[in-house]
């Protein structure tokens, strides 16, 4: 592990272990994530990908170890963090409009006991336009498609004007147009110096989407620049004998066959 001071990194994780009913879900995780990278978190089902994100954000208790956002615990630097949860974890029947959800991203800057004003609503509207759903601002979130709902939560995260974004399966159950819109937005954030950590399942797109990859199967198998660590050898270490996945990913790594 790089022992440069944690304050230099958007995310530093040391000796992190999380256990449910004494059964480890992730253990001994060590990470230093550099600034301005699109980071894919990949691994088989049950590997602890979502658990890793939630432990870094103090959403679940840690058994041991710690995580730091620019050298400080999440509670001290939470204003620097944007979070897009899994869509399945949200109560979409809650009676709130698309614009209201996006405006929630301004709460941390505004303060919980101040009312959202014109400035915050304008920012929220700009974020909705950026993700392509400004025309849906007045709709109830329950009336949206899955892809549109995911865009709402991306807009909320953008309204936070964060430096580090954690996204838990943002491409799950969305249409191709939404996926490409999300990828374009992530790359725009990266180009602005932001850091995005994304739980991702499609191995065939890892090389084209991400600069950096964390390969996780309860432990970190490899972490580093995608071109260096997203290899057939590390895929086999991460996924074991799930050959159908590995063959698909290996084909993507090798690229199309030449005539």
C-alpha positions as CSV (number, residue, x, y, z in Angstrom):
1,X,0.0,0.0,0.0
2,X,1.2,3.5,-0.8
3,X,2.0,5.2,2.6
4,X,1.6,8.8,1.3
5,X,-0.4,10.8,3.8
6,X,-4.2,10.0,3.6
7,X,-5.1,13.7,3.2
8,X,-3.7,13.5,-0.3
9,X,-6.3,10.9,-1.3
10,X,-10.0,11.2,-1.9
11,X,-10.4,7.8,-0.2
12,X,-8.0,5.8,2.0
13,X,-9.1,2.5,3.6
14,X,-7.0,0.7,6.1
15,X,-7.5,-2.8,7.6
16,X,-11.2,-2.6,7.0
17,X,-13.3,-5.6,8.0
18,X,-17.1,-5.8,8.2
19,X,-18.8,-8.9,9.6
20,X,-22.5,-9.8,9.9
21,X,-23.3,-12.1,12.8
22,X,-19.5,-12.8,13.1
23,X,-19.2,-13.9,9.5
24,X,-16.8,-11.6,7.6
25,X,-18.2,-9.9,4.5
26,X,-15.1,-8.0,3.6
27,X,-11.8,-8.2,5.5
28,X,-8.4,-6.5,5.6
29,X,-9.3,-4.1,2.9
30,X,-6.4,-1.6,2.1
31,X,-6.9,1.1,-0.5
32,X,-5.6,4.4,-1.7
33,X,-7.6,5.9,-4.5
34,X,-6.0,8.8,-6.3
35,X,-7.8,12.0,-7.2
36,X,-9.6,12.6,-10.5
37,X,-10.3,8.9,-11.4
38,X,-13.3,6.9,-12.5
39,X,-13.0,3.8,-10.3
40,X,-14.9,0.6,-11.0
41,X,-15.6,-1.8,-8.1
42,X,-16.1,-5.2,-9.6
43,X,-16.4,-8.7,-8.2
44,X,-18.9,-11.6,-8.0
45,X,-22.2,-11.5,-6.2
46,X,-21.6,-11.5,-2.5
47,X,-18.1,-10.1,-2.8
48,X,-18.8,-7.1,-0.6
49,X,-18.9,-4.3,-3.2
50,X,-21.9,-2.5,-1.7
51,X,-20.7,-3.3,1.8
52,X,-17.4,-1.6,1.1
53,X,-19.2,1.6,0.0
54,X,-21.6,1.6,2.9
55,X,-18.7,1.0,5.4
56,X,-16.8,4.0,4.0
57,X,-19.9,6.2,4.4
58,X,-20.6,5.0,8.0
59,X,-23.9,3.5,6.9
60,X,-23.0,0.2,8.5
61,X,-20.7,-0.6,11.4
62,X,-17.1,-1.7,10.8
63,X,-15.6,-4.6,12.8
64,X,-12.1,-3.1,12.5
65,X,-10.2,-0.6,10.5
66,X,-11.1,2.8,9.1
67,X,-11.9,4.8,6.0
68,X,-10.9,8.4,5.4
69,X,-12.2,11.0,2.9
70,X,-9.3,13.4,2.2
71,X,-7.7,12.3,5.5
72,X,-10.7,12.7,7.7
73,X,-13.6,10.4,8.8
74,X,-16.7,10.7,6.7
75,X,-18.6,12.6,9.4
76,X,-16.0,15.4,9.2
77,X,-15.9,15.6,5.4
78,X,-19.4,14.5,4.4
79,X,-19.9,17.8,2.6
80,X,-17.3,16.6,0.1
81,X,-19.2,13.3,-0.7
82,X,-22.1,12.5,-3.0
83,X,-23.9,9.2,-2.8
84,X,-26.1,7.4,-5.3
85,X,-27.7,4.4,-3.6
86,X,-29.1,1.3,-5.3
87,X,-32.4,2.1,-6.8
88,X,-34.0,-0.9,-5.1
89,X,-33.2,0.6,-1.7
90,X,-35.4,3.8,-2.3
91,X,-39.1,4.2,-1.4
92,X,-40.3,5.4,-4.7
93,X,-43.9,5.8,-3.5
94,X,-42.9,8.7,-1.2
95,X,-44.9,11.7,-2.4
96,X,-42.2,14.1,-3.6
97,X,-41.5,15.7,-7.0
98,X,-38.4,15.2,-9.1
99,X,-37.3,18.8,-8.5
100,X,-37.7,18.3,-4.7
101,X,-35.4,15.2,-4.8
102,X,-32.7,17.0,-6.8
103,X,-32.9,19.9,-4.4
104,X,-32.2,17.6,-1.5
105,X,-28.6,17.6,-2.7
106,X,-28.2,21.2,-1.5
107,X,-29.2,20.4,2.2
108,X,-25.6,19.9,3.4
109,X,-24.4,23.2,2.1
110,X,-27.6,25.0,3.1
111,X,-28.1,23.4,6.5
112,X,-30.9,21.2,7.6
113,X,-32.9,24.0,9.3
114,X,-33.0,26.5,6.4
115,X,-35.6,26.4,3.7
116,X,-34.6,25.6,0.1
117,X,-34.8,28.9,-1.8
118,X,-34.7,30.1,-5.3
119,X,-30.9,29.7,-5.7
120,X,-31.1,26.0,-4.6
121,X,-34.0,25.3,-6.9
122,X,-32.2,26.9,-9.8
123,X,-29.2,24.7,-9.1
124,X,-31.4,21.6,-8.8
125,X,-33.0,22.4,-12.1
126,X,-29.6,22.9,-13.8
127,X,-28.6,19.4,-12.5
128,X,-31.8,17.9,-13.8
129,X,-31.2,19.5,-17.2
130,X,-27.6,18.1,-17.2
131,X,-28.9,14.6,-16.8
132,X,-31.6,15.1,-19.4
133,X,-34.8,15.2,-17.4
134,X,-35.5,18.9,-16.8
135,X,-38.8,18.5,-18.5
136,X,-39.9,16.0,-15.7
137,X,-39.2,18.4,-12.8
138,X,-42.8,18.6,-11.7
139,X,-43.5,14.8,-11.9
140,X,-43.8,12.6,-8.8
141,X,-40.8,10.2,-8.7
142,X,-43.2,7.2,-8.6
143,X,-44.3,8.1,-12.1
144,X,-40.8,7.7,-13.6
145,X,-39.2,4.8,-15.4
146,X,-36.2,3.0,-13.8
147,X,-33.8,4.9,-15.9
148,X,-35.4,8.2,-15.2
149,X,-35.4,7.5,-11.4
150,X,-31.7,6.8,-11.6
151,X,-31.1,10.1,-13.4
152,X,-33.0,11.9,-10.6
153,X,-30.5,10.5,-8.0
154,X,-27.6,11.5,-10.2
155,X,-29.0,15.0,-10.3
156,X,-29.3,15.1,-6.5
157,X,-25.6,14.0,-6.2
158,X,-24.6,16.7,-8.7
159,X,-26.4,19.3,-6.7
160,X,-24.2,18.4,-3.7
161,X,-21.2,19.7,-5.7
162,X,-19.1,17.0,-4.1
163,X,-15.5,16.1,-4.7
164,X,-16.0,12.3,-4.2
165,X,-18.9,10.4,-5.6
166,X,-20.0,6.9,-4.5
167,X,-22.4,5.2,-6.8
168,X,-23.9,1.8,-6.0
169,X,-24.9,0.0,-9.3
170,X,-26.0,3.1,-11.2
171,X,-26.3,1.1,-14.4
172,X,-28.6,-1.6,-13.0
173,X,-31.9,-2.0,-14.9
174,X,-31.4,1.2,-17.0
175,X,-31.8,1.5,-20.8
176,X,-28.8,1.9,-23.1
177,X,-29.4,5.7,-23.5
178,X,-29.4,6.3,-19.8
179,X,-26.2,4.2,-19.3
180,X,-24.4,6.2,-22.0
181,X,-25.7,9.5,-20.4
182,X,-24.4,8.4,-17.0
183,X,-21.0,7.4,-18.5
184,X,-20.7,10.8,-20.2
185,X,-21.5,12.5,-17.0
186,X,-19.0,10.5,-15.0
187,X,-16.3,11.3,-17.5
188,X,-17.2,15.0,-17.3
189,X,-16.9,14.9,-13.5
190,X,-13.5,13.1,-13.9
191,X,-12.3,15.8,-16.2
192,X,-13.2,18.4,-13.6
193,X,-11.0,16.6,-11.1
194,X,-13.7,14.7,-9.2
195,X,-13.3,11.1,-8.1
196,X,-16.1,8.6,-8.8
197,X,-16.3,5.1,-7.3
198,X,-18.9,2.9,-9.0
199,X,-20.1,-0.6,-8.2
200,X,-20.3,-2.2,-11.6
201,X,-21.2,-5.7,-13.0
202,X,-20.6,-5.6,-16.8
203,X,-17.0,-6.8,-17.2
204,X,-17.1,-6.2,-20.9
205,X,-17.3,-2.4,-20.4
206,X,-14.8,-2.0,-17.5
207,X,-11.9,-1.1,-19.8
208,X,-13.8,1.5,-21.7
209,X,-15.6,3.1,-18.7
210,X,-13.0,3.2,-15.9
211,X,-9.4,4.5,-15.4
212,X,-8.9,2.6,-12.2
213,X,-10.4,-0.7,-11.0
214,X,-10.8,-2.4,-7.6
215,X,-11.2,-6.2,-8.0
216,X,-12.9,-7.4,-4.9
217,X,-13.9,-10.8,-3.6
218,X,-14.2,-10.2,0.2
219,X,-10.6,-9.2,0.0
220,X,-9.0,-6.8,-2.5
221,X,-7.6,-9.0,-5.2
222,X,-6.1,-6.1,-7.1
223,X,-6.5,-2.3,-7.3
224,X,-4.8,0.0,-9.7
225,X,-4.9,1.5,-13.2
226,X,-7.3,-0.6,-15.3
227,X,-4.8,-1.3,-18.1
228,X,-2.5,-2.8,-15.5
229,X,-4.7,-4.8,-13.1
230,X,-7.8,-5.8,-15.2
231,X,-6.1,-8.9,-16.6
232,X,-7.3,-12.4,-17.2
233,X,-5.1,-13.6,-14.3
234,X,-6.8,-11.2,-11.8
235,X,-10.2,-12.0,-13.2
236,X,-9.7,-15.7,-12.5
237,X,-8.5,-14.9,-9.0
238,X,-11.5,-12.7,-8.4
239,X,-14.3,-14.8,-10.0
240,X,-12.8,-18.3,-9.5
241,X,-14.4,-20.9,-11.8
242,X,-17.2,-18.7,-13.3
243,X,-15.9,-19.3,-16.7
244,X,-18.7,-17.9,-18.7
245,X,-18.1,-14.5,-17.2
246,X,-14.4,-14.8,-17.6
247,X,-14.6,-15.8,-21.2
248,X,-16.9,-12.8,-21.9
249,X,-14.5,-10.4,-20.1
250,X,-11.4,-12.0,-21.7
251,X,-12.9,-11.4,-25.1
252,X,-13.4,-7.7,-24.2
253,X,-9.8,-7.5,-23.0
254,X,-8.4,-9.0,-26.2
255,X,-10.6,-6.9,-28.5
256,X,-12.2,-8.0,-31.7
257,X,-10.4,-10.6,-33.7
258,X,-8.4,-9.4,-36.7
259,X,-9.2,-10.9,-40.1
